[in-house]
Amino acid sequence: MSASRRSGTTDELGPDEPERGGGPHGPDGADCPDGADCPDESGGSDLLAALLDGMDAALCAFDADGVVTHWNREAERILGWTVAEAVGRHGFAGWAVRSADAEEVQERLMSAMHAPGRQVHEFALVTKDGGRVLVRTQSAAVRGPDGKPAGVYCAFSEVHAQIDLERSIALSEALFEDASWGVVLVDADLRPAVVNGHAARALGIGRTSALGRPLGELLAQGVEELESALTHVLAEGAPPAPAEMWVTVRGPEGERRRCWRSGFVRLASPLAEEPVPLGVGWLFLDVTEAKQGEQEASLLRFRSNQLHRAARAAAECEDPAEAATVHLDFALAGFADHALLDRLAGPPRAEGDESAPVRLVRLAASPAGAPGPSLLTGAAGLPLRYEEGHPALQCVERAGTVRADAGSVPAERARDWALARQWPEDAVHGLCAVLRSRGRTLGVVTFLRGGARSRFERSDAAYAEDVAARMGAALDLAEAVRAPRAGE
């Protein structure tokens, strides 16, 4: 029975073979003649014994008559019968199986000698101490030099251990084929080794195209945070809870900002005496829409609270113009870095009125240095020298909101862009909202953001319009209160 077979059996089993686990003295079972070169008997026997005893599966072998010829250490561990007690017995009858089952078990085992391939069976075997253990066997024929069946080898293991192994394999296959979340096996060099279909779609790349590539080639942003997490797992083990990571994915359709809820497990070899890290199992789920919804809801609650608080504070102001600055200050929190309040020079402008050019006077501005309340600055009443096409002038002419953006330009050019519009030099994004009341335009409020903030979006414009509506009503009241006093 050849030791090169998967089950580790010997070259040939026959009725005349010695009833022990080792091989014969010579190639034909006879002593070597004097002066002949014989193979190293002890070396071959030791190698065969080491192969058999080193197997993870229990193994026994039968000759053509059903006599046990080989019995390894794992078989001894499972059933308790030693090699000396097992080798030489005829089948399992009377010791390793119940008498009632012996004939059926022997017939099914020996049937593999005349069947092609391997046969799989499950038997209840008897241990030395009288217990019973259910095993799953794989048996196949052993061929002699002439190609005829010379015996049977049988590898077996406890059913529960086999089932555990099959479950592990099935789970692995399912994760990498049918899982509804991304699964990536990352090797110790932090490169993808296996990628399932869901993860490949999330990365915008084919399953094989992602293998072996640095994560920096797949992600434009967030790769440092991800690699740091993977390195931590390799060194310390899995974190106690999933982590949410924002990344920017490179893809054929351009870069996409995504939020992935990620879990990590460290993979170690079960065959090593000490844990040897094989890599990290990374499981993730795209929660971008849910996170964006949470952020939008949180932002909406905050802004609603700010509007409510501003209305209560403005109601306590004796001067309606001061109430307008209160609305301005409450709106700035978390929304913009600077704010400017400009009113029309002259009477309010009705919608569609183009009889006179638009002239604006600075009424209030947020402090550009240390934080503090906005101050009324329009005592002089001098018109602002806005150039034609200025966003504030466009806002008055259209009676609608106007957004302006410096774009992706160097810092010096962005500074020139802001100064040309008479805005603070660190302004990069601008939003102008018209102040209206009783069908008339009263002025413009301008919100400005620096380069550290994102540009104004549609939701920001809607919030600015809510603030502008309250400020417009306050300025209209201020004009109404001021008119009778002027007549006095």
Summary of the structure (lengths in Angstrom):
residues: 488
radius of gyration: 42.1
end to end distance: 122.7
largest distance: 142.8
contacts: 1432
relative contact order: 0.06
helix: 35%
strand: 27%
